[in-house]
Amino acid sequence: MKTTKTNQNTLELIRTLKKQSSTEDVNIWKTVAKELERANRKQTEVNVGHIEKHSENDETILVPGKVLGDGKINHNVNVAAFKFTQEAAKKIEAAGGKYMNITDLMDENPKGSNVKLLK
């Protein structure tokens, strides 16, 4: 039995991502939309420690799921994600970074250039 998303905000975000992908002719937004369409139990969860390990200073990271607060982050990094735990948001800001939702990143960087996708 296939289940579908029912949250209207999530569905609207998925539609917006697909439209942006088509408009700007880039695949990153389509990839994120496909990740968000997955069942909730299969959605991506990334710890800040994983972000620390796989990012450089002043880099922009996109997580098509939830960022969790486990681990340490010691450098300035901009993180866009579908959701953040409070602890993750605090750790990112304490390291001098910035956290934002996916829509904000799309508005700032419509082409998705210089963005690293972490799953």
Phi, psi and omega in degrees: 000123180271131177258153179239158177291143179241343180291119184295327178295318179294316179298320179294320177297317179298315178299317180296318178298316180296319179295317179298320178299317180291316182296314183270354180056049176229149185270344186300320182289325177294321178298316179295319179299317179297320178296319181288338178285343181296161177301147182304322182289346179254005182290152183293135172231125183234133176275154178298331176298324177292320177297317178304315184290328188248022180222160177252169177298138179064022179270156176253125183245138177241124179246115180278056182180223186248140175259125181257159188270009182284135178101183181239151173229128188241007179225163182288119179214140176265128183237126174247135181206168176290318179215155175228143168281160179299319181297319179296316180299318179297316182293321179295314179294321181296331179276001180092007181269187182224138174244146183207164176274170185296323180298319178299319178295319178298320179292319180288323188222076185302329180277345181069025182283147181058036178244131178259128179267123178247130177235000000 
